[in-house]
Amino acid sequence: MAPPRKHREALLASAVTLFRKQGYAATGLAEILAASGAPKGSLYHYFPGGKAEIGAEAVRRAGETVTATLRSLAAEATGPGDLLARYLAALAGWMRKSGYRDGCPITTTLLETVPEHAAIRDAGEAAFAAWAEVIADSARKSGVPPKRAASLARFAIAALEGALIQCRVSRNDKPLKEAAAELRALFGAAR
């Protein structure tokens, strides 16, 4: 029987949170260990590649969490505009709750590590592609032609990433609200 992986999960959850809040470069391994409560030897046991390996896995995990959230919202939404409006409203709430300190769970890490760390870049690329596929699928189901659905989905991610940055700078959620309204209109007109 394999030993429990509770320390791995705690390390990963702590890394995701710390990287999102303060960035990859500003987060040390000792800080990840302290936040996780895991014993010191567990970090290199589970992540023998060190910080770059935990960075790639943190981006992968955070990306999967967002994908699951988007899928859940897509199942309830009336189409891609509604899906994005719901997701951006949730982001606005999370941003307010964090005092505008949080942002996208992967972007800060990606901005600091790409192109030096291929594994982190690959994890980010896969995450963005998965998010776009959920949005594109919703668009196709609402009658948007496949090529246009894929392009608009990638644009939607670019818009929401830009809106998140603007929220942090302005310390209000107006950019997310405006992006949601514009994306709803854009997808509505694309059918």
Sequence and secondary structure as in RCSB ss.txt:
>XXXX:A:sequence
MAPPRKHREALLASAVTLFRKQGYAATGLAEILAASGAPKGSLYHYFPGGKAEIGAEAVRRAGETVTATLRSLAA
EATGPGDLLARYLAALAGWMRKSGYRDGCPITTTLLETVPEHAAIRDAGEAAFAAWAEVIADSARKSGVPPKRAA
SLARFAIAALEGALIQCRVSRNDKPLKEAAAELRALFGAAR
>XXXX:A:secstr
     HHHHHHHHHHHHHHHHH STT  HHHHHHHHT  HHHHHHH TTTHHHHHHHHHHHHHHHHHHHHHHHHH
H SSHHHHHHHHHHHHHHHHHHTTS    TTHHHHHHHTTT HHHHHHHHHHHHHHHHHHHHHHHHTT  HHHHH
HHHHHHHHHHHHHHHHHHHHTSSHHHHHHHHHHHHHHHHT 
